[in-house]
Amino acid sequence: MAFRLRKKIKIGDLLMQKGLITEKQLETALEEQKIRKAKMGETLLALGYVSVTDFAQVFKEQMDVEYVDLKAEGVEDAAIALVPEEFMKQNEVLPFAIDKENANIVKVAMSDPLNYDAQDDLRLITNMEVAPYFTTSAQIALQLDRMFGKKQAMEAAAQYRREYADELVAEQLIAEQEDKNAELDTAPIVKIVRSMLEQAVRQDASDIHIEPLERKLRIRYRIDGILQEAMLYDDKDLLPAMVARVKIMSGMDISEKRKPQDGRLTVNVNTKEYDVRVSILPTVFGEKIVMRLTAKDGLSRDKKYLGLMAEDEKRLDHILRNTHGIILVTGPTGSGKSTTCYTVLNELNSDEVNIITVEDPVEANVSGVNQVQVNSKVDLTFASALRAILRQDPDIIMIGEIRDNETADIAVKASITGHLVISTLHTNSTAASIIRLIDMGVEPYMIGDAVVGIIAQRLVRKLCPVCRRAREATTDEKKMLYRPLQESLTVYEPVGCDECSHIGYKGRTAVYEIMPVTTRIRSMIHDRAVVDELQAAAVEEGMNTLHMAAAQKVCQGITTIAEMRKVAYEM
C-alpha cells in the first residue's frame, strides 16, 4: 500500500496535485457543488473535468484502492446481508464479496474511498476487516435498486394504505401536502413516484408507463425499445394519489380527469438533470400516465458516438459542408432522429452563424442556439414560426418536423434562398422521403434544387458482450448478409446474464442510410423517378441501405439477425 492517511483528504485538492484539474476548474466545481448539493467527486464527473478512469488511477496510486465494476463483478448475497440497507444508501457503500483467502475480510465498493468514518462504522457493523474499492455512486444506486427497489415500493404502498385508507379524495391529500415540505418528503406516494423515476433513469429506460388494469396497477419501463414490467400492484388504491402527484409535478390540472393532458417536469438523479415529458390519457379503468425521459445533455453528443460506419461518416461530413439546402432526417418515432438532428446542430454551431430552431416540444437546450417552442394556443405553428424566423436573418434553421404542405413549402423556399434547413420526416427510407414531399404538393424540380442530403435511420439492440453466444451462419443467413456462401461466417445470439438483466441485449446503436443528392439523383427527381429507381441509383453511387448497414453490424457481432429483420423492410 502506497500510503494511508487517516486525516480527511479533499478529493479536489488531490486531483489538482496530480494535474488532472486546474485551480479554476476546482473553483467552478465548488460553486456547482453548492447548486447540485452533491459530492465533489460526482460534481467533477458531471462537469466532465475528470473521468472514472482518472479517479481510479488516483485512488490506485495514492491509496492502493482498486476500481470495481459492480455490473461485471456481481454482488454476493452473503456480503450485502452484513450491512443495513439504510446505511448503504446514506454512505454510498456496497459490500459485494467476502475475500476468498480470508473470510474475515469483506470487500466494499465505495463512491468515496476517502470516507474513513464510513469504513470504521463498517468494521463495527460487520465485525470484519474492510477492503475498500472505488466505484461510482450510480453503480451503487443501481445495485441497490435491483435488490431493494421492489421491496421499497411495496412497503411504501402498504404504508399509504395504512395511513390513508379512509381518505376519500387522494388528490386533495396530495395538494394539501404540497404546502408542507417536511411531510411531503416522507409521504409514501411521493417516495413511490420519486423511486420509480430514479429506478427508470438508472436502468436507462426511455419511457415509464403507469397503467390501470381492471383490478391491478402495472408499472412498465421501456428499455432498449422493449417494454419490461417493473412493478405490479394487486389493487388500484394507489392510482388516484399517484396521478395527482404526477399532475402537480408536471403543472397539470389535478381536477381534470376527462381530458388528455400534457406536461413536463425535471428530475435530478445522481447529479444529472433529466427532462420528463408527461402525457395523461383517460382510459376505461382510470388515467394512464406515460413519461418520456431525456437526459438534458443526452442529445448533445459528438457524431463519433452515433454509431456511423466510416464511409457513412464521410458522406455525412460531405452533406454538412453545404451552406444552403435541406437536410432531411427520416425514420419512425423512437428511431433517434432528434439525437441526430441535435448532433448535426452541434457540429454546425459556431459564433459565425445564426441558428434558429422551431420545435414541438424543445427537447434539449443548446448553448448559442435560438430555440422556439410551438404553441397552438396562440397560433404559433411550425408554418407561422418559420415565416417569422425568416425575418430574423438566420443562417441555419432546424424544423422539428415537416408535417404539412405549408411547412414543406416554406422550408423549400427558405433553402433555395440561401438558408441551410434541417428537418425530420416520418418515412421508411431516403428515397421514400422524396416521394413524400411530392405527395405534400412540392414540385419535383423544387425538391431537386432544395434537398442536399437525406439520412434514414433505425435503432437496433446491441448484444450483451458478456453472454452472447457464437454460431455458424446458415446458407439463407449468408444470403441475407450479402456474404459468399462458401465462406465461413460466425454470427451471435442473445443468451442473458446478470450484466444484461437476463435479456441478452444491452444498449442500442443506430444503423444509417445516407443519400447525398448528387447531379444524377437530382435529375431523376426532376423526371419523377419512383422509389426503387432512386434507391438503385443511390446504391450504385455507394450508398449503404438500412439492410446493408444492419448486415454489417451483424457480421461485426454487434447485433443479431433478428434485430436486422426489424429494420430491413425489403427482406
Secondary structure, 3 states (H helix, E strand, C coil): CCCCCCCCCCHHHHHHHCCCCCHHHHHHHHHHHHHHCCCHHHHHHHHCCCCHHHHHHHHHHHHCCCECCHHHHCCCHHHHCCCCHHHHHHHCEEEEEECCCCCCEEEEEECCCCCHHHHHHHHHHHCCEEEEEECCHHHHHHHHHHHHHHHHHHHHHHHHHHHHCCCCCHHHHHHHHCCCHHHHHHCHHHHHHHHHHHHHHHCCEEEEEEEECCCCEEEEEEECCEEEEEEEECCCCCHHHHHHHHHHHCCCCCCCCCCCEEEEEEEEECCEEEEEEEEEEEECCEEEEEEEEEECCCCCCCHHHCCCCHHHHHHHHHHHCCCCEEEEEECCCCCCHHHHHHHHHHHHCCCCCCEEEEECCCCCCCCCCEEEECEHHHCECHHHHHHHHCCCCCCEEEECCCCCHHHHHHHHHHHHCCCEEEEEECCCCHHHHHHHHHHCCCCHHHHHHHEEEEEEEEEEEEECCCCCEEEECCHHHHHHCCCCCCCCCEEEECCCCHHHCCCCEEEEEEEEEEEECCHHHHHHHHCCCCHHHHHHHHHHCCCCCHHHHHHHHHHCCCCCHHHHHHHCCCC
